[in-house]
Amino acid sequence: MKYTKIFFAALLGIGMTACSLDRTPLDPNTDTNFNKDAVFAKCYATFGVTGQIGPDGNGDVDGIDEGTSSFYRMFWELNEFCTDEGWWIWNDVGLADIRTLTWSSSNDLVYGLYSRLNFDITLCNSFLDKTTEYTDDETLAQRAEVRMLRAINFYYLLDMFYTVPFSLTVSPNKPMPITRPELFTWLETECKELESDPYIIQAGQRTNKYRVDQACAWFLLMRLYLNAEVYNESSLGKRDGEPRYADAKKYAKFLIDSSYQLHGFDKATEQAIDLAKERTADHVYYSAYQQLFMGDNDNNGAQDEAIFMIYQDAIHSQNWGGSRFLVSAMRDANYVPFGSSDTWSCFRSSPEFVYYWVDQSKASTISLNEYQMPVALGDDRAIMASKTTAGKKMSLTGNEAADFYASWSVLKFTGVYSTSETTTLKDVNGNDSIVEAPWTWASPVGEPKWPDTDIPLFRLAEAYLTYAEACIRTGEPALAVKYINHLRRRANAPEVTTLDDNALLTEWAKEFWCEGRRRTDLIRFGQFAGAFSTKTWEGHKAGKDAKYNVYPIPAKDVTANENLKGLNEEIGY
């Protein structure tokens, strides 16, 4: 079990009087005393918690269900449920509109993410305002980290919205808007300053795996440059911004050549490190790829791939988002072990996603669990299950447990550990399964429903795919194939010899499915909304209005800040 980290030790009693970018209200705590270390801790903690008291109570964002203010859950839902990767079968408010690309400025999920990001930015601004005159090395290092955290939040505003309010200080004045290209330029400048800041932790030199370092600045620059044609487009859907693929390659290579490592891959030999003692359909040990998303991913070697991880444990970071949301939603009682005593049975794969792995004509005939499926499909990343062929449902409609069991389930995140004793698993009838796998219950005694799985928000594999895509765009296909095959070797998947746009987009999906980036990739390839789109999936038709490439500013914020009036109308909302 991991230990409580320094930035979670001071979650309670944080005093601040800052207003958000005119959000209401931000922190219900009325203590006006500035506690430097507590506010610094909260700047980190806000990625992993929703308030001051466990999963419910004293939430950071007022006027909304606290679970709907979770950074990761809202970011994840707004990037996944509008795509071809899966669907939430419970009837949560606002989700149907996300699935069908019919949302408006009144959508609760959009409001939740927008409010969370602006809360986080204001929190960072408050810390920076109040420490301006500090000159000690500790505070100067904290200031560099908080600037990096603020940049991360601004990046998600850039990616998911269009013209947004912008402020770098806490002020009673209502913030003015900043255009997307202007925010791109600010982020580029800020990250370049941070990568050379003498007080930023050098890449790979941090002693606390949860802290940001120089590599985070490289990572954001890499993302900015890979998506520059979208972020700097003349109007929504044009993708006519200046290409920056050479710059994307540069920063991707910085990351690849850093001390960060792909888990289960030897950079020196360019070969996979097979962590499995056996690899057959009857006996499976957790692969390196699986270990990235397990309860001990902070110490099983996976932490060496995580450039920025969101801390999650069963006690100090309880919330209805984060890894609790991912682990419980992906399983029902038929899928064990999973590292939580509570199953939601509500996240289901889409047919289109299954067809990336399985021939459409054969999908309904396969009956395998999540330990057998990667072996059968020849790719460790295919952590899916289809346990019955009777009444197999490829449709996403319905919410009965039986329907969940009879469908294809995606089971990437789990709360169990990758080590310890070998345990014979039980099938749905209580009989011994033919599959054995090592596992332990991840949660501490007394807290069995809360997983211990950290979230790898930034991981090194993205640099490999970015480098490959940038090589394709700059006329170096052989290099692109090389770096794609590094990831495929790690996954024990067959190597490729050629790549086209469709194959490259599929590689992004296979490596990063259910990690909250599918929407961004589809937009960059012109396959989400707008005139270039030709993809159709359940709930989505090709050629949707390009306005759906971004989310609107919530109506509540437009009402509160007259400086924002007309911005939604300019993009068609």
Secondary structure, DSSP 4 states (H G I P E B T S, - for coil): -PPPPGGGTT-TT-------SS-S-S---------HHHHHHHHHHTTT-SBSSTTSSSBSSSSS-GGGG-HHHHHHHHHHTTTTSEEE-S--TTHHHHHTT---TT-HHHHHHHHHHHHHHHHHHHHHHHTTT--SHHHHHHHHHHHHHHHHHHHHHHHH-SSEEE-SS--SSPPEEE-HHHHHHHHHHHHHHHHT-TTSPPTT--SSTTS--HHHHHHHHHHHHHTHHHHT-SSTT---SPP-HHHHHHHHHHHHTSS---TTEETTTTEE----S-BSSSBBPPPHHHHTTSTTTTTSSGGGTEEEEE---SSTT--SSHHHHHHHHT--TTS---S-S-----EEE-HHHHTTTS-TTTGGG--B-TTTHHHHHT-TT--EEB---TT---S-----HHHHHTS-EE-----S-SSS-EEEEE-TTSPEEEEEEE----SPTT-TTS----EEEEETHHHHHHHHHHHHHTT-HHHHHHHHHHHHHHTT----S---HHHHHHHHHHHHTTSS-HHHHHHHTT-SSSTT----BTTB-TT--GGGGSPPPPHHHHHH-GGGTTHHHHTT-
